[in-house]
Every structure is written in C-alpha cells, then in structure tokens.
Amino acid sequence: MAMKKRVDDYTADCIPTGALRNARNKIEIEKELIMANIEQAKHNRDYFKSHSIYVINLLSSPGAGKTSILEATLKNLDTKCGVYVIECDLQTYTDSKLIKSLGVEWMQINTDNGGYLDAELVFEAICRMKIKRNSILFIENIGNLISPALFDLGESLRVIVSSVTEGEDKPLKFPYMYETANLCLINKTDLLPHIRTRLDILRKNIQTINSSILIMEISALTGENINEWCDFLLTKVKWTL
C-alpha cells in the first residue's frame, strides 16, 4: 500500500522520520514487555510446579474451535483432579457462559482489544481463583496467531488448534505459533469430505515448521478422538502431579 508523502516529514521514497522514530520506540517498548513477561512466566512455572498445577495453553486463530474442544474435553475428562478454566477474549463473556454451564470454576479475562494475554494477567487470575493443588488449568487464549506466540504464560503444555477449514498453508504463514507449540490438534476433521484441504499436506507443513510437534486429528463436533486427547492429558498430568 502506497504511503502518502508529506513535505515536512518525508524524503523521496523513504520512511518518514517521525514514523521511524516512533517505530524504534515501539520496538524498545515491546522488547521490555517481552523481557518482563519472560521473568513473570518463569515465576508462574515455578508456582505451578510447586503446587502441582498442570496448565494447558490453547491457542488458535478465531473460529478454529478452541471453545468447542474445551467443552468436549471438560465433558469427557475423567479425573479426580480439580479443573479450572481461564477464558480470554478481546470483548464479551460468551465463551465463559458456556464454561459456567458445565459446572467448572472459571475466570474471564478481557484484554479490551489488546492482542495478547500475558503471564502477569494469568498470575493475577490464579491468585483470585485460589486454585487448589493437584489441579488442571485450561487457558483459552485469544484467537490470534501472532502476538500470543510471543508470550509464555508459564504453561505446561502449549497446544495450537488448526482447523481443516483454514487450509493447508496456515503453518507456513504463521510459523512461530507452530514452532513454539508442543501439540497440534487438527480440528473439524468431519468437514474433510466437503472441502479441498488435504490432510497429508497440512500435516507435512506442520512438521516442516516443527519436526518434534505431536499431531492429533479430532472433531469436537462428532467427538472423534476426543477420548484419546483426554487420555493423553491424563497421562501427562499423572506424570506431573
């Protein structure tokens, strides 16, 4: 997109000096935020470990099915551990209403159009929730494939949800999200007969970005492999607690 030139601020075909200064300042501020978040995430991780709290950070683009997966998981997760949920959105309490109906302790965080959830907000939430020892905490992050990848929350497991309706190239377009994830849930597999997405190509692209990532194919709607997903979680939790 062409930028409109201003005589007082532009030289021919160059970035405006004021914009360059602002961009540099923004980069420095972002560096400070990320470094502060790294320290808070370490504190969170130590806290979770000392209190035997297993934390799953669910990430995806909007509409990939995080809430549906979370709903199916909570309905099928057979555990004696305490289960808690942090719901994060830019606005509204829509998803929290669903979680509340399942009888699970939850807290809503709205970032008011901010594009990420940080470790400090998570720690404030868990202190207010008074999460008990030997528990599982699900964090449904903001629907965004850019900023949330940069912010470690101190989680035990980082899960990226990739819907087959998004096509095969999402991992290649947003590589850092997939690079930082431990597990990819390929959701909405029930729609494969009706779309052009090739599952083998999608898997290949995911593994091209992250060769060590675990991939599971599920459908939150039909329940395909939801039990296997829940069994996997319990195996990880039993090993941790």
N, C-alpha and C positions, 0 to 999 in steps of 0.2 A: 504494500500500500504506500503510495507516494505521500511524503510529508510536505505540508505547506510551509514555504520559506518565509521567514521574517527578516527584514533587512538588519534589524538591530541585534539579532541573535544568531544569525546563520552566516556561514561561509559557503561558497558554492559546493554542493554535493557532500556536505559534512554534517555530522550530528550537531545540533545546536549546543553551544557551550553550556547554557543553563541546564539543558536536559542531560548532558554528560555529567555535570556536577551532581545533579540530583540522582542519576543512576549510580554513581560511585557511592554516594551517601547511603542509598538504599541497599547496595551490596554489603557495605560495612555493617549496617544495622541488622541485615539478615544473618551475617556471619555471627554477630553477637548473640542473636536469638538462638541460632542453631547450637552454638557452643554452650550456652546456658542450658539448653534443652538436653544436651548430652550428659551434663552433670546431674540434672534432675532425673533423667532416665536411669542413670546408674543407681541413684538413691532409691528410685522406685523398685528397681530389680532386686536390690538388697532387701528392701522391705518385703516384697512378695516372697522371696526365698525364705526369709526368716519366719514368715507367717504361713508358709506352705499354701500360697495362693497361686494357682495356675491361671495365667492370663492369655486369652486369645484375642488378638487384634484383627478384626475383619475389615478388609479394605476392598474397594472396587470403584468402578465408575457408577454414576447414577443409573438405577434401573437394572443392575446386573443380578439382583436378587439376594442381597445380604440379609434383609429383614425376613424374607421367606425362608431362607436357610436357617436363620436363627430360630424362627418359630418352629420349624420342623425338628431342629436339634433339641430344643427345650422340651418338646413333646415326647421325644424318643430317648433322651439321655437318662439312662437308668443308673443313678448314682446316689449314694448317701451323703455326698459332699454338699455343702451349701452352694447354691448357684446364684450369681448376681449378674446384672447387666447394666452397662453404661451405654446409653443411646446418645449419639452425637449427630446433630443436624445444623444447617445454617439457620433454619427457622422451623416452627411448628412442633407439635408434640404427637404427631400422627403415629409414628412407629412406637412410641412409648405406650400409647393407649393399648396397642396390640400386646405388647410385652406384659403390661399390667394385668390384662385379661387372663394371662397364663399363670398368674399367682407367683411370679418371680420378683424378688426385690430388685428395684431398678432406680436409676437416676438419669435425668435428661440433662445434656449439656448443649446449649445453643451458642454457636460462635458468632451469631449476628453478622452473617455474610463473610466472616473470616474463612480462609480456605483450608485451615488445618486445626487439628486437635493436638495440644502439646502435653508434655509429661507433667507439668505443673498443674494443669487443669485436672488431669487424671488423679494426681495425688490428693488434691483438694476434694475430689468426688469420693474417693475411697475412704477418706477420713470422715466425711459426713455420713457415708453409708454404714460405717462401722462394720466392715466385712470381717467375718469370723475366720479363724484359722481353718486349714484344710478345706479350702473352698475353690470354686471355679468362677472366674470373672470373664465375661464376654464383653468386649468393647466393639460396638458397631460404629466404625469411623465414618467420617464424612464421605459422600460419594464424590471422589476426586482422585485422579490417577497421577497427580503431580506433587503437590505440597505434602500430603500425608506420608509419602515415601521418605521424606527427609527428616521426619520427626519420630524418633524412637520413643516409645512410651514406657519402656521397661518390660515389655510383654515377654511371655514365654514362647509364644508361637505367633508368627506373622502369616496371615492367610490372605491371599489375593483371590477374589472371586471373579472368574472370567466367564461371561455369558456367551453361549454359542451365537446369539443374535448380534453380537458385536463384531463378528467376522473373525478372520484368521490373523490379522496383522496388528492387533492391539499390543501384544508383547513387544513387537518391533518398534511401534510408535511411542510406547511408554516403558522403555527398558528398565529404568531404575526401580520402578514399582515391583517388577518381576525379579530383578536381581536381589532385592532385599527380602523377598518372601521365602518362607520355609516350605510352604504348601500352596498349591493352586487347586481350587475347586472349580472345575468346569461345570457350570450350571445350565439348566434348561435343555438338557440333552433330549428331552421329549419332543423338542421342536426340530431336531435334526432332519426328519423326513420332509420338512416343509421349507427349508432354507438351503442356501448354497454353501454354507460353511462346511469345510472338510475337516473332520476331527483330527485326522492324522497330520494335516498341515498345521493346525492350531497347536497340537502337542509338540511338533517339531520346532515351531517358532518359540514356544515357551522354553523348551530345553536348549535352544540356541542361545537364549539370553541367560539362562541359569541351568546348567547341566545337573546340578545336585538337587533341584527342587522336586518335591513329591507331587504327583498329579493324581487327582481323584475326579472321576466323572459322576455327576449327580444330577438329580432333578428334585428340587424342593417341592414341586407340584405333585409329582407322582410318587415321591418317596424313594426313587431309585438310588440305591447305595447310601441312603441316609443312615441306616443302621451301621454300615461299615465305617462311615465317617464318625459316628458316635463311639464305636468300639475303639477306633484309632485314638480318639481323645482320651478315653478312659485308660487306655494303655499308657499314654503319656503322663496322665495325671497320677496314676498309681506309682509310676516310676519316680515321680517328683515328690509326692507327699510322704 
